[in-house]
Amino acid sequence: MNAAEARVAIESLRSGIPPTGYVRQFTVGRKHEIDGLTERLVNSKNGALLVKANYGAGKSHLLRFIREDALSRNFAVSSVTVDSGSEVRFNRMDQIFGAVVRGLELPGGNQKGIRLLFDGACRGIETAHKSRTLDPIFWNQVSNYGRWDYSEALESQAMYVALRAWCCKVRGVQDLVAAWLMEPWRYSTKRKVLYAELVGNLRSYFRDSRPEYQFYNNQSGVFDFRTLEYDQSWKALRDLFKLARAIGLEGLVILFDEFEDVLTNLPRVDYKESAFWNLFRFYAGTQFPGMTFFAVTPEFVEKCAALLLKKGRWDFDYSRFQELPSFQMSPLSKEDLIEFSAHVTHTHGLAFGWQPDQHITNEELQRNVYREMSVQVQDRVRNTIKSIVTTLDRTYEDLE
């Protein structure tokens, strides 16, 4: 971390938030638990894991830690905040797929979305005949040796049409593909536009013999991610995982924050039931072969069962909730926060070119931590971080 990066980090810490890109450096305590998360990534354990912690105890911090660790281990990662009010409803897999696409990140990249993944896929297809590192069989199966009349590798017709159009490299087409995959439900009434731009106008690039009407068939639903109980959305998620593996990555990790939105903000009980079944499908690992992490409070499972029983859902299979693997996080101790304050102090000195330890004692910082941690509020960890930075800011200002 250089001085400029340290200043950006301090700005984030002023809000009580560990800085993006440096979360691992600002993660303290809970070594055994963190080792368990790392082991899960190392062993590529598929399926869902509930990351449990109380509000303000660091669930989001741990998800950001997993994000950075996964990227450093050559995984593609997507971070999704579940929010029914912003069209990220967990009973709607088309919205979840779109959110995954919007949050998609690749190692070494500085942008989010489908572009880096699809660009890598196009390179794989173009160089399949001479590649020594990528799987030429897979890429030839994706495009049927460049003819693009069908695909034996991709499950989702939507992903197949999208990738084929992307690889044509026609001006404006890639922007339409990205917009469609990021918000597929908005294009449910624009299927003729999608057909014209992604198929009809590009027929000189490939050999698709299907007539136009077949693209609107309710069973195939080429342009619709909602048909057959969101079957195409799940297929498209699996294709994202396949493409990530095929371009040389370890796979795709999806992080779901604020997952208790399904309890508090979904308006109908049948929506909640659908959301729970989608969680179970992620847990089973058959609908999506990658790793998923869900941030919840310790009482999440009990809350789910109580809510459904209250609504008279007596026949729901409640045993499935008990089968969900979970990861219980212990709260940060005062000693952990004192260690954290040392990292913040070093970063503040680097950011502004001074020696904090010559002007502020460890005892003063410790008193600061003890004072803030003694207040029983949900955000006391965040308040403690903000207080540490404020103390350093004031001390530095007094020197000028």
Contacts in CASP RR format, 6 or more apart in sequence:
PFRMAT RR
TARGET T0000
AUTHOR 0000-0000-0000
METHOD contacts of the structure
MODEL  1
MNAAEARVAIESLRSGIPPTGYVRQFTVGRKHEIDGLTERLVNSKNGALL
VKANYGAGKSHLLRFIREDALSRNFAVSSVTVDSGSEVRFNRMDQIFGAV
VRGLELPGGNQKGIRLLFDGACRGIETAHKSRTLDPIFWNQVSNYGRWDY
SEALESQAMYVALRAWCCKVRGVQDLVAAWLMEPWRYSTKRKVLYAELVG
NLRSYFRDSRPEYQFYNNQSGVFDFRTLEYDQSWKALRDLFKLARAIGLE
GLVILFDEFEDVLTNLPRVDYKESAFWNLFRFYAGTQFPGMTFFAVTPEF
VEKCAALLLKKGRWDFDYSRFQELPSFQMSPLSKEDLIEFSAHVTHTHGL
AFGWQPDQHITNEELQRNVYREMSVQVQDRVRNTIKSIVTTLDRTYEDLE
1 9 0 8 1.000
1 22 0 8 1.000
1 25 0 8 1.000
1 347 0 8 1.000
1 350 0 8 1.000
2 350 0 8 1.000
3 350 0 8 1.000
3 351 0 8 1.000
3 353 0 8 1.000
5 22 0 8 1.000
6 347 0 8 1.000
6 348 0 8 1.000
6 349 0 8 1.000
6 350 0 8 1.000
6 351 0 8 1.000
7 351 0 8 1.000
7 352 0 8 1.000
8 19 0 8 1.000
9 19 0 8 1.000
9 22 0 8 1.000
9 347 0 8 1.000
9 351 0 8 1.000
10 344 0 8 1.000
10 347 0 8 1.000
10 348 0 8 1.000
10 351 0 8 1.000
10 389 0 8 1.000
11 19 0 8 1.000
12 18 0 8 1.000
12 19 0 8 1.000
12 20 0 8 1.000
13 19 0 8 1.000
13 26 0 8 1.000
13 344 0 8 1.000
13 347 0 8 1.000
13 385 0 8 1.000
13 386 0 8 1.000
13 388 0 8 1.000
13 389 0 8 1.000
14 386 0 8 1.000
14 389 0 8 1.000
14 390 0 8 1.000
14 393 0 8 1.000
15 386 0 8 1.000
16 382 0 8 1.000
16 383 0 8 1.000
16 385 0 8 1.000
16 386 0 8 1.000
16 389 0 8 1.000
17 382 0 8 1.000
17 385 0 8 1.000
18 26 0 8 1.000
18 27 0 8 1.000
18 61 0 8 1.000
18 64 0 8 1.000
19 26 0 8 1.000
20 64 0 8 1.000
21 68 0 8 1.000
23 61 0 8 1.000
23 64 0 8 1.000
23 65 0 8 1.000
23 67 0 8 1.000
23 68 0 8 1.000
24 65 0 8 1.000
24 68 0 8 1.000
24 69 0 8 1.000
25 343 0 8 1.000
26 340 0 8 1.000
26 343 0 8 1.000
26 344 0 8 1.000
27 34 0 8 1.000
27 61 0 8 1.000
27 65 0 8 1.000
28 332 0 8 1.000
28 336 0 8 1.000
28 337 0 8 1.000
28 339 0 8 1.000
28 340 0 8 1.000
28 343 0 8 1.000
29 332 0 8 1.000
29 333 0 8 1.000
29 336 0 8 1.000
29 339 0 8 1.000
30 329 0 8 1.000
30 330 0 8 1.000
30 332 0 8 1.000
30 336 0 8 1.000
33 327 0 8 1.000
33 328 0 8 1.000
33 329 0 8 1.000
33 330 0 8 1.000
34 65 0 8 1.000
36 327 0 8 1.000
37 62 0 8 1.000
37 65 0 8 1.000
37 66 0 8 1.000
37 69 0 8 1.000
37 327 0 8 1.000
38 69 0 8 1.000
40 49 0 8 1.000
40 291 0 8 1.000
41 66 0 8 1.000
41 69 0 8 1.000
41 70 0 8 1.000
41 73 0 8 1.000
41 75 0 8 1.000
41 253 0 8 1.000
41 291 0 8 1.000
42 73 0 8 1.000
44 250 0 8 1.000
44 251 0 8 1.000
44 290 0 8 1.000
44 291 0 8 1.000
45 291 0 8 1.000
46 285 0 8 1.000
46 288 0 8 1.000
46 289 0 8 1.000
46 290 0 8 1.000
46 291 0 8 1.000
47 282 0 8 1.000
47 283 0 8 1.000
47 284 0 8 1.000
47 285 0 8 1.000
47 288 0 8 1.000
47 290 0 8 1.000
47 291 0 8 1.000
47 292 0 8 1.000
48 279 0 8 1.000
48 282 0 8 1.000
48 283 0 8 1.000
48 285 0 8 1.000
48 292 0 8 1.000
48 293 0 8 1.000
48 294 0 8 1.000
48 324 0 8 1.000
48 325 0 8 1.000
49 291 0 8 1.000
49 292 0 8 1.000
49 293 0 8 1.000
49 294 0 8 1.000
49 325 0 8 1.000
49 326 0 8 1.000
49 327 0 8 1.000
50 294 0 8 1.000
50 296 0 8 1.000
50 300 0 8 1.000
50 301 0 8 1.000
50 324 0 8 1.000
50 325 0 8 1.000
50 326 0 8 1.000
50 327 0 8 1.000
51 59 0 8 1.000
51 62 0 8 1.000
51 63 0 8 1.000
51 293 0 8 1.000
51 294 0 8 1.000
51 295 0 8 1.000
51 296 0 8 1.000
51 326 0 8 1.000
51 327 0 8 1.000
51 329 0 8 1.000
52 59 0 8 1.000
52 296 0 8 1.000
52 297 0 8 1.000
52 298 0 8 1.000
52 300 0 8 1.000
52 326 0 8 1.000
52 327 0 8 1.000
52 328 0 8 1.000
52 329 0 8 1.000
53 59 0 8 1.000
53 62 0 8 1.000
53 295 0 8 1.000
53 297 0 8 1.000
53 298 0 8 1.000
53 328 0 8 1.000
53 329 0 8 1.000
53 331 0 8 1.000
54 297 0 8 1.000
54 298 0 8 1.000
54 331 0 8 1.000
54 378 0 8 1.000
55 297 0 8 1.000
55 378 0 8 1.000
55 379 0 8 1.000
56 378 0 8 1.000
56 379 0 8 1.000
56 380 0 8 1.000
56 381 0 8 1.000
56 382 0 8 1.000
57 329 0 8 1.000
57 331 0 8 1.000
57 332 0 8 1.000
57 381 0 8 1.000
58 329 0 8 1.000
58 332 0 8 1.000
58 381 0 8 1.000
59 257 0 8 1.000
59 295 0 8 1.000
59 296 0 8 1.000
59 329 0 8 1.000
60 257 0 8 1.000
60 295 0 8 1.000
62 295 0 8 1.000
62 329 0 8 1.000
63 79 0 8 1.000
63 255 0 8 1.000
63 257 0 8 1.000
63 293 0 8 1.000
63 295 0 8 1.000
64 79 0 8 1.000
66 253 0 8 1.000
66 255 0 8 1.000
66 293 0 8 1.000
67 77 0 8 1.000
67 79 0 8 1.000
67 105 0 8 1.000
67 253 0 8 1.000
67 255 0 8 1.000
70 77 0 8 1.000
70 253 0 8 1.000
71 77 0 8 1.000
71 105 0 8 1.000
71 106 0 8 1.000
71 107 0 8 1.000
71 108 0 8 1.000
72 107 0 8 1.000
73 250 0 8 1.000
74 107 0 8 1.000
74 248 0 8 1.000
74 249 0 8 1.000
74 250 0 8 1.000
75 107 0 8 1.000
75 244 0 8 1.000
75 249 0 8 1.000
75 250 0 8 1.000
75 251 0 8 1.000
75 252 0 8 1.000
75 253 0 8 1.000
76 104 0 8 1.000
76 105 0 8 1.000
76 106 0 8 1.000
76 107 0 8 1.000
76 117 0 8 1.000
76 240 0 8 1.000
76 244 0 8 1.000
76 249 0 8 1.000
76 251 0 8 1.000
76 252 0 8 1.000
76 253 0 8 1.000
77 104 0 8 1.000
77 105 0 8 1.000
77 252 0 8 1.000
77 253 0 8 1.000
77 254 0 8 1.000
77 255 0 8 1.000
78 99 0 8 1.000
78 100 0 8 1.000
78 101 0 8 1.000
78 103 0 8 1.000
78 104 0 8 1.000
78 105 0 8 1.000
78 252 0 8 1.000
78 253 0 8 1.000
78 254 0 8 1.000
78 255 0 8 1.000
79 103 0 8 1.000
79 105 0 8 1.000
79 255 0 8 1.000
79 257 0 8 1.000
80 88 0 8 1.000
80 96 0 8 1.000
80 99 0 8 1.000
80 100 0 8 1.000
80 103 0 8 1.000
80 254 0 8 1.000
80 255 0 8 1.000
80 256 0 8 1.000
80 257 0 8 1.000
81 88 0 8 1.000
81 99 0 8 1.000
81 256 0 8 1.000
81 257 0 8 1.000
81 258 0 8 1.000
82 88 0 8 1.000
82 89 0 8 1.000
82 90 0 8 1.000
82 256 0 8 1.000
82 257 0 8 1.000
82 258 0 8 1.000
82 259 0 8 1.000
82 261 0 8 1.000
82 262 0 8 1.000
83 258 0 8 1.000
83 261 0 8 1.000
83 265 0 8 1.000
84 90 0 8 1.000
84 261 0 8 1.000
84 262 0 8 1.000
84 265 0 8 1.000
84 266 0 8 1.000
84 267 0 8 1.000
85 265 0 8 1.000
87 95 0 8 1.000
87 183 0 8 1.000
87 185 0 8 1.000
88 95 0 8 1.000
88 96 0 8 1.000
88 99 0 8 1.000
89 95 0 8 1.000
89 96 0 8 1.000
89 266 0 8 1.000
89 271 0 8 1.000
89 275 0 8 1.000
90 96 0 8 1.000
90 256 0 8 1.000
90 259 0 8 1.000
90 261 0 8 1.000
90 262 0 8 1.000
90 266 0 8 1.000
90 275 0 8 1.000
90 278 0 8 1.000
90 279 0 8 1.000
91 262 0 8 1.000
91 266 0 8 1.000
91 271 0 8 1.000
91 272 0 8 1.000
91 274 0 8 1.000
91 275 0 8 1.000
91 278 0 8 1.000
92 185 0 8 1.000
92 230 0 8 1.000
93 225 0 8 1.000
93 230 0 8 1.000
93 233 0 8 1.000
93 234 0 8 1.000
93 278 0 8 1.000
94 184 0 8 1.000
94 185 0 8 1.000
94 225 0 8 1.000
94 226 0 8 1.000
94 230 0 8 1.000
94 233 0 8 1.000
95 185 0 8 1.000
96 233 0 8 1.000
96 278 0 8 1.000
97 181 0 8 1.000
97 184 0 8 1.000
97 225 0 8 1.000
97 233 0 8 1.000
97 236 0 8 1.000
97 237 0 8 1.000
98 181 0 8 1.000
98 182 0 8 1.000
98 183 0 8 1.000
98 184 0 8 1.000
100 237 0 8 1.000
100 240 0 8 1.000
100 254 0 8 1.000
101 113 0 8 1.000
101 114 0 8 1.000
101 181 0 8 1.000
101 182 0 8 1.000
101 240 0 8 1.000
102 112 0 8 1.000
102 113 0 8 1.000
102 182 0 8 1.000
103 112 0 8 1.000
103 113 0 8 1.000
104 112 0 8 1.000
104 113 0 8 1.000
104 114 0 8 1.000
104 116 0 8 1.000
104 117 0 8 1.000
104 240 0 8 1.000
105 112 0 8 1.000
105 113 0 8 1.000
106 116 0 8 1.000
106 117 0 8 1.000
106 244 0 8 1.000
106 249 0 8 1.000
107 249 0 8 1.000
109 116 0 8 1.000
113 178 0 8 1.000
113 182 0 8 1.000
114 177 0 8 1.000
114 178 0 8 1.000
114 181 0 8 1.000
114 182 0 8 1.000
115 174 0 8 1.000
115 178 0 8 1.000
117 240 0 8 1.000
117 243 0 8 1.000
117 244 0 8 1.000
117 247 0 8 1.000
118 162 0 8 1.000
118 163 0 8 1.000
118 166 0 8 1.000
118 167 0 8 1.000
118 174 0 8 1.000
118 177 0 8 1.000
118 243 0 8 1.000
120 247 0 8 1.000
121 139 0 8 1.000
121 142 0 8 1.000
121 163 0 8 1.000
121 166 0 8 1.000
121 167 0 8 1.000
121 243 0 8 1.000
121 246 0 8 1.000
121 247 0 8 1.000
122 163 0 8 1.000
122 166 0 8 1.000
122 167 0 8 1.000
122 169 0 8 1.000
123 247 0 8 1.000
124 131 0 8 1.000
124 134 0 8 1.000
124 139 0 8 1.000
124 246 0 8 1.000
124 247 0 8 1.000
125 139 0 8 1.000
125 142 0 8 1.000
125 143 0 8 1.000
125 146 0 8 1.000
125 167 0 8 1.000
126 167 0 8 1.000
127 134 0 8 1.000
128 134 0 8 1.000
128 136 0 8 1.000
128 139 0 8 1.000
128 140 0 8 1.000
129 136 0 8 1.000
131 139 0 8 1.000
133 248 0 8 1.000
134 246 0 8 1.000
134 247 0 8 1.000
134 248 0 8 1.000
135 246 0 8 1.000
138 153 0 8 1.000
138 242 0 8 1.000
138 246 0 8 1.000
139 153 0 8 1.000
139 246 0 8 1.000
140 146 0 8 1.000
141 151 0 8 1.000
141 152 0 8 1.000
141 153 0 8 1.000
142 151 0 8 1.000
142 153 0 8 1.000
142 154 0 8 1.000
142 163 0 8 1.000
142 246 0 8 1.000
143 151 0 8 1.000
143 164 0 8 1.000
143 167 0 8 1.000
144 150 0 8 1.000
144 151 0 8 1.000
144 152 0 8 1.000
146 206 0 8 1.000
147 206 0 8 1.000
147 207 0 8 1.000
148 164 0 8 1.000
148 205 0 8 1.000
148 206 0 8 1.000
148 207 0 8 1.000
148 208 0 8 1.000
149 206 0 8 1.000
149 207 0 8 1.000
149 208 0 8 1.000
149 209 0 8 1.000
151 160 0 8 1.000
153 242 0 8 1.000
154 160 0 8 1.000
154 163 0 8 1.000
154 239 0 8 1.000
154 242 0 8 1.000
155 235 0 8 1.000
155 236 0 8 1.000
155 238 0 8 1.000
155 239 0 8 1.000
156 232 0 8 1.000
156 235 0 8 1.000
156 236 0 8 1.000
156 238 0 8 1.000
156 239 0 8 1.000
157 220 0 8 1.000
157 221 0 8 1.000
157 222 0 8 1.000
157 232 0 8 1.000
158 181 0 8 1.000
158 184 0 8 1.000
158 221 0 8 1.000
158 222 0 8 1.000
158 223 0 8 1.000
158 224 0 8 1.000
158 225 0 8 1.000
158 232 0 8 1.000
158 236 0 8 1.000
159 235 0 8 1.000
159 236 0 8 1.000
159 239 0 8 1.000
159 240 0 8 1.000
161 198 0 8 1.000
161 199 0 8 1.000
161 222 0 8 1.000
161 223 0 8 1.000
162 177 0 8 1.000
162 180 0 8 1.000
162 181 0 8 1.000
162 198 0 8 1.000
163 243 0 8 1.000
164 198 0 8 1.000
164 202 0 8 1.000
164 205 0 8 1.000
164 206 0 8 1.000
165 173 0 8 1.000
165 174 0 8 1.000
165 176 0 8 1.000
165 177 0 8 1.000
165 197 0 8 1.000
165 198 0 8 1.000
165 199 0 8 1.000
165 202 0 8 1.000
166 173 0 8 1.000
166 174 0 8 1.000
166 177 0 8 1.000
168 202 0 8 1.000
168 205 0 8 1.000
168 206 0 8 1.000
170 201 0 8 1.000
170 202 0 8 1.000
173 197 0 8 1.000
173 198 0 8 1.000
173 202 0 8 1.000
176 194 0 8 1.000
176 197 0 8 1.000
176 198 0 8 1.000
177 198 0 8 1.000
180 187 0 8 1.000
180 194 0 8 1.000
181 236 0 8 1.000
184 225 0 8 1.000
184 233 0 8 1.000
185 225 0 8 1.000
185 226 0 8 1.000
187 193 0 8 1.000
187 194 0 8 1.000
187 223 0 8 1.000
188 223 0 8 1.000
188 224 0 8 1.000
188 226 0 8 1.000
191 215 0 8 1.000
191 216 0 8 1.000
191 223 0 8 1.000
191 224 0 8 1.000
194 223 0 8 1.000
195 212 0 8 1.000
195 215 0 8 1.000
195 216 0 8 1.000
195 223 0 8 1.000
199 208 0 8 1.000
199 212 0 8 1.000
199 215 0 8 1.000
200 212 0 8 1.000
214 220 0 8 1.000
215 221 0 8 1.000
215 222 0 8 1.000
215 223 0 8 1.000
216 222 0 8 1.000
216 223 0 8 1.000
218 227 0 8 1.000
219 227 0 8 1.000
219 228 0 8 1.000
221 227 0 8 1.000
221 232 0 8 1.000
224 232 0 8 1.000
225 232 0 8 1.000
225 233 0 8 1.000
225 236 0 8 1.000
226 232 0 8 1.000
226 233 0 8 1.000
234 281 0 8 1.000
234 287 0 8 1.000
234 288 0 8 1.000
237 287 0 8 1.000
237 288 0 8 1.000
238 287 0 8 1.000
238 288 0 8 1.000
238 289 0 8 1.000
240 252 0 8 1.000
241 251 0 8 1.000
241 252 0 8 1.000
241 288 0 8 1.000
241 289 0 8 1.000
241 290 0 8 1.000
244 250 0 8 1.000
244 251 0 8 1.000
244 252 0 8 1.000
245 251 0 8 1.000
251 290 0 8 1.000
252 290 0 8 1.000
253 290 0 8 1.000
253 291 0 8 1.000
253 292 0 8 1.000
253 293 0 8 1.000
254 288 0 8 1.000
254 290 0 8 1.000
254 291 0 8 1.000
254 292 0 8 1.000
254 293 0 8 1.000
255 292 0 8 1.000
255 293 0 8 1.000
255 295 0 8 1.000
256 292 0 8 1.000
256 293 0 8 1.000
256 294 0 8 1.000
256 295 0 8 1.000
257 295 0 8 1.000
258 295 0 8 1.000
259 294 0 8 1.000
259 295 0 8 1.000
259 296 0 8 1.000
259 300 0 8 1.000
260 296 0 8 1.000
260 297 0 8 1.000
260 300 0 8 1.000
260 303 0 8 1.000
262 272 0 8 1.000
262 275 0 8 1.000
262 276 0 8 1.000
263 272 0 8 1.000
263 300 0 8 1.000
263 303 0 8 1.000
263 304 0 8 1.000
263 307 0 8 1.000
266 272 0 8 1.000
266 275 0 8 1.000
269 307 0 8 1.000
269 308 0 8 1.000
269 311 0 8 1.000
269 313 0 8 1.000
272 307 0 8 1.000
272 308 0 8 1.000
273 308 0 8 1.000
273 313 0 8 1.000
273 316 0 8 1.000
276 304 0 8 1.000
276 308 0 8 1.000
276 320 0 8 1.000
276 321 0 8 1.000
279 294 0 8 1.000
279 324 0 8 1.000
280 320 0 8 1.000
280 324 0 8 1.000
281 287 0 8 1.000
281 288 0 8 1.000
282 288 0 8 1.000
282 292 0 8 1.000
283 320 0 8 1.000
283 323 0 8 1.000
283 324 0 8 1.000
283 325 0 8 1.000
297 303 0 8 1.000
298 328 0 8 1.000
301 321 0 8 1.000
301 322 0 8 1.000
301 324 0 8 1.000
301 326 0 8 1.000
304 321 0 8 1.000
305 318 0 8 1.000
305 321 0 8 1.000
308 316 0 8 1.000
308 318 0 8 1.000
331 381 0 8 1.000
332 340 0 8 1.000
332 381 0 8 1.000
334 369 0 8 1.000
334 370 0 8 1.000
334 373 0 8 1.000
337 369 0 8 1.000
337 373 0 8 1.000
337 381 0 8 1.000
337 384 0 8 1.000
337 385 0 8 1.000
338 365 0 8 1.000
338 366 0 8 1.000
338 369 0 8 1.000
340 385 0 8 1.000
340 388 0 8 1.000
341 365 0 8 1.000
341 366 0 8 1.000
341 368 0 8 1.000
341 369 0 8 1.000
341 388 0 8 1.000
344 385 0 8 1.000
344 388 0 8 1.000
344 389 0 8 1.000
344 392 0 8 1.000
345 356 0 8 1.000
345 357 0 8 1.000
345 360 0 8 1.000
345 365 0 8 1.000
345 388 0 8 1.000
345 392 0 8 1.000
346 356 0 8 1.000
348 356 0 8 1.000
348 389 0 8 1.000
348 392 0 8 1.000
348 393 0 8 1.000
348 396 0 8 1.000
349 355 0 8 1.000
349 356 0 8 1.000
349 392 0 8 1.000
352 396 0 8 1.000
354 396 0 8 1.000
354 399 0 8 1.000
356 392 0 8 1.000
356 395 0 8 1.000
356 396 0 8 1.000
359 395 0 8 1.000
359 396 0 8 1.000
359 399 0 8 1.000
360 391 0 8 1.000
360 392 0 8 1.000
360 395 0 8 1.000
364 391 0 8 1.000
365 388 0 8 1.000
365 391 0 8 1.000
368 384 0 8 1.000
368 387 0 8 1.000
368 388 0 8 1.000
368 391 0 8 1.000
369 384 0 8 1.000
369 388 0 8 1.000
371 387 0 8 1.000
372 380 0 8 1.000
372 383 0 8 1.000
372 384 0 8 1.000
372 387 0 8 1.000
373 380 0 8 1.000
373 381 0 8 1.000
373 384 0 8 1.000
375 383 0 8 1.000
377 383 0 8 1.000
END
